[in-house]
Amino acid sequence: MKALPYFQGTGRRKTSIARVRLVPGEGAVVVNGKPLDDYFARDGATDQALLPFTVTSTARRFNAMIKVEGGGVSGQIGAIAHGISRALLQVDREHLPLLRKAGLLTRDPRAKERKKPGLKRARKAPQFTKR
């Protein structure tokens, strides 16, 4: 039996990392062993995560198996969209302008800044008293 071809991409946002594997199929999306709708209960989360399929008109052409870890819900959704976009580029390089225009290939580098010694948070200093 011949193995199906698959395409993979890694997406990152904040501290979340998503490993995406696309296999030709009918559009089933499984995240960490659960269907996408069950994994993200938030309104609009599935639409945002599957935006690369919508932009490139490839919905219902691939099954996606996704492993995501780290961060929160928002970061994981962004990492999934980034990973799907990178995997779709392996499918067809013609998708590059569409994904680039939608901003799905740019890795969002914003992350929480580390706490500095002597400060309460990253930049908040203790209250200063003159006398």
URVEN-V969351 format. One record per run of one state. SS is the DSSP state (helix for helix, strand for strand, loop for the rest). FROM is the first residue (numbers start at 0). TO is the last residue. If there is no record, write none. Layout:
# URVEN-V969351
SS&FROM&TO + SS&FROM&TO
This chain:
# URVEN-V969351
loop&0&4 + strand&5&12 + loop&13&14 + strand&15&23 + loop&24&27 + strand&28&30 + loop&31&32 + strand&33&34 + helix&35&38 + loop&39&43 + helix&44&48 + loop&49&49 + helix&50&54 + loop&55&60 + strand&61&68 + loop&69&71 + helix&72&90 + loop&91&91 + helix&92&100 + loop&101&117 + strand&118&118 + loop&119&123 + strand&124&124 + loop&125&130
